[in-house]
Structure formats: structure tokens, C-alpha cells
């Protein structure tokens, strides 16, 4: 690896850093774009409306070149750019990372020192992972993680930078990040014992750490609880209300009320209306009596067609039974293959693990290290508890699709309707246990980590 002092200077069009700074400043004066650049330009429609695309590209080039110089430890370039007013010591890149954090990530001790001398704030927060919310609103991006330089150095395990920030520049190790982490906890969580021993004991942030870490599990428990309440509300309140109040109200009480109001309003006309209704009813009754024999004869004539339809439906079921059986048997065979594949995978990894152990014992661990044995054991555990269940579950998840196809082949739309009703019934049966289990798992994890945070509060330097 070449010495950092031998790194080439950044140049553009054959000119050195100082000339490049003057050229960019002259361009800024001639074209009226603002310096210093405080953050990476956000490539959105509103910015493109406010600034020409050339300006946006110029800002990007300034930021990218500045941070590239920091990562390479090229003090001459980034110092000239800061002193020349192109950027500041707090200018952020496209990820929201500050120059100090970029220098710590690149493990450049002298660059960190130079940036602090130039005025960088040793207690300023920057983003070390994720994307700034102002640009990336999609949930597919990780939530940004904010760290101070001291916190980031402790998290990375760089003791020299931690000592320099603490002793020379008095960085505050008691600051607590938005996710509840502080320098001591980050060092302890990542196993950096020397930094844990060096930093003073600090408490605080436990509630925030617990809340951030278990946000998703608590959210799942909350949604499961809401679903349980909705189910109970439906069966205990909505259904009885429908049968005991809504249906009588709309089918009996309101029609009866309308009927009584009509009777009151038309009480003088009732005799004539009743007489007319009775005449019409008598005519209809006589007409029905005259047509009854013919209607009965029509029903008798249709009986052979009904029998014919029943026989035809029966024949359709008999004819399509082999097809339905074939669909089910193919699904069962895929289950046998999935189970065999899972067992074969477990046995393969188990034999590989045993072979590794045997070879390690025979060679007295000369060629095979303990890490190889541990990796083999982890592979066996994964095959038994992750890959195997996943393969079998993938097969089981096709059960309802198989039943849908088989019932459709056997009885058409009626068979598919039966499968839908069975699926809804099954979903209702397994829903409550699943929701309760989801809540119990979330509460168990949260309780365990709550106990962990209590132990950390008792002994802040616990690893």
C-alpha cells in the first residue's frame, strides 16, 4: 500500500487544486451559483426548476471530489476547498454523512485531526447508514442512523481516534443518539473491549434503545391485538346487533310504523280499498285454481329432465374424479420430494460437519480451525431449523391452491365455492391462536431485552 503522503493531488483539466478552486469560484461569480455548497444537491423537480442542470452537476462534482479527497487522506485538496470557501467542515454528502464521519470510516487519523483544526464540530451528528428522509420516502430504504464522530469511532473500534477526540478536542461521550445509543454502548455492543475500558461509565438511552429495537415487534403485537378486538366485536356485538336490532328494526318495526301511519292517513278510504282488494284476491284465487292442474302436470313432465340432470352431474363427477385425484396425488408427491430434499440437506450438512470434526481431531487442528467447525455446526442448525421448515412450509402453502384446482375439476364452480367456504372457516379457526402467539412472541422478546437494558443500567460496561 502506498504511503498516504504519496497520494496524487486531485486535478481537473490538467490544473492543480489551488487553480481548480479559483476556477470554480470564478465560475460561481460568472454564473451566479452559490458557494459554499452545504449538502449534496437533491435531484428533484423543484430543484431542477430553480437551478440549471449544469449547476446541479457542478454541485455534485464539488461534493464528490471533496469527499473522495477525505477518504483518500489527501489533506491538500480538502483543506484548499474548505479554506477557499467551496465547502465547509459540515458539508454533507448524498447520504447525509459529514466530513468527520467519512474520515473516521476511512480510518484516516490525520484527516480527522486536520478537519477539527479547520473547525469541524466534534459533537455534530451525521448519518452513517440509511438515507435522509427528505429525499427517500420509500420504506425500502433503511431508516437513517445518526452518530457523532466519537460514537462512530467507538462503534468502528478505532481507539486512537476515540482517544484523540476525547483528550485533545474534548468530545462529549455522554451524548445519546436518536436511537438511544451512546459511545460506550456502541463499543460494548461491537465487542471493542479496549474502548469500553477507556470510556467512563455512562447510563441513559435505555428506553429509546428498547423502543427503537422493538418498534416492529410491538407494532405487530398492536395490529394483532386490534385484529382480535375486531373479531370479538364482530361476533359478540355486530352479529347479535344485526339479528336482534337491525333486522327487526328494518324488517318489522319500520314497515309496521309506515303501515300504521298509512292506515291513519287513509282510514276513511279503508272500506273501499278492502272491498277492492277482496275482489282482486278472489279473481286471483279462482285463476290459480284453474291453472293448478296444468302446473302440476308441467312439474310431472319435468321430472325426467331433473333425473337426467342429476345423472349427468353424477357422471361428470365420476368422469373427473381421476383428474382431481391426480391433482391431489401430485401435490402429495411434491410434499414427499420436499421432505426428502429437506432431510437430504440436513444429512449432507451433518456428514460434512462430522467430517470436519474428524479431520480436525486427526490433524490436531493444524489445517482446520475452530471457526470451520463452528461454521459447519451453524450450517447443520440452519438446515434443521431454517431451510428444512422453509421447504416444507413452501409445500404446505400450496394446499389451498391444490384443493381449489381439484374441487374445480370435480364439481366446477360449486366445488370452488365449497373450498372458499372451507378456507374462510379454517382462517377463522387459526386466526385467534396465531394472533395470540404473535402478541406473546413480541412481548417475550421485548421483556427479554427490557431485562437486558436493566442489566446494562446496573453495569454500563457489560459487553
Steps between C-alpha positions, in 0.01 A plus 500: 500500500639839401577752771219754544741789439571360153134513392454709184325837517154528350516689175248610238597578140867484591491766775589464869270533803569869561433592137194278504360686803550834326342369181190376686469830690526691173230276349282568803540877459436489126200267518353610834493168681550502875807397696576334733305184420343381824358166389470276198236633256169324514410399148130575505272696270482808720879533513530452125248780459700730727845411367636409164602136462858616449497658846371178651777300336756757616378469861518121474854516365612730782349275769626175346855630447509645852396171665728297273793711623396435861473124448844495334655714773600771252522791745621752241186469289226506765684768702519727195134438423394590855728803527401610150134510598381225264378283790494506880612257767133405546411447131308174459510250214204331332457266799503773764851407615726778635872536411607384847290184475638430151857538631429266793345242268813519281717461816693824430627631835689799359196594285277505809755720677526736202122535470466585870777759469311652207191533719304174479261448793606188692148465645301548178270219388511351152344200329711182492241265346175534311383799299370844601123505529470822302605317182404139548148442625473138387487240777749289305780726622645448845420755767795735539734446795647814656839498673749752636867454398582354843206259486594389149866449593396295805264296285777435245747409776758769419662564840752757370229724357286454814791610721585795276140623491465462877835626622603758240161637392279418803228314308195433715457127558173551692303597188217260419408437135136504381495118518615506864861401438804672649871445450548250784201287399606493134848384594361234734247370247773458239745330737765775515630428851784753502263785417250377761779499758615848393165680495333601830183326613189656352136420551205624302324432173368162614136583438575640154714198409228262613227693318694528171615139505152363563299744293412237238416223748289734709327621185421139404368433849287814481350402164437144624324639809287732286409206276393292801284787625340532156427126485339500845311818417365338185381180669394643837359837394445529122325165438263518804428865417411403143258222599357656817480865396585589136297226333186540720531878472515508118285193431227531766498819704549756222264326251240464779534866585461601136195272474336652809562853372346405165195351674451815703536721194259288288249388766200641308600321183559162669154341431525565127862388489424180692204424276712554188784287639259216585356503146850487349605225742192295405576532128866401554398201714259375234769546233753305708250219558435476126874486424600259778438173309703624202783616728509162672510326162791725389694402815435131435624539143822665623589214735682299229712806416588540869600135522697541179682806644581313821638206304700736280649677803583165661671385182699826487624441855589136426675596176707777661586312818828362353604853402430631852676200656797564269523862617496392864752219443738735320481737795568214741793386285645851505473484879691173507769655278515815716534294817767281340689806383487651849619176665773456237620854559514442876689169461742652248588788730517266800746268323703801390510625859603159636768471230637842597508400869672170420759670275567761768559232765723290272714799396499648853337816365800577281308544173149555632422777744228523758321756278455227234338270756276779620399583143414134438291485816319820401428346159342193665288718730386711204408189301296358791326813624493733197546337158306180578192667651507760221496228231216309666303818564534595135337166415225536759421852382380349169229295677212739433605554138500122455156467659373782278618326182379156614155625608467698177579192295261288704196725546566822311394827655315326784817316602701824494232669713527216755881549511456875555260436790739242649790744466307775676404260779860379536627858504258585777605195703875565479483881515454544873780259603731665248421849625546398863831330413615814314431710808671252733814483283522878472449544873756228576768662285422841642509371858833322444660810358344712771679283755817542294468879517453480878822297529676756280379776730640310799833438320544749212819330385348156452582355160 
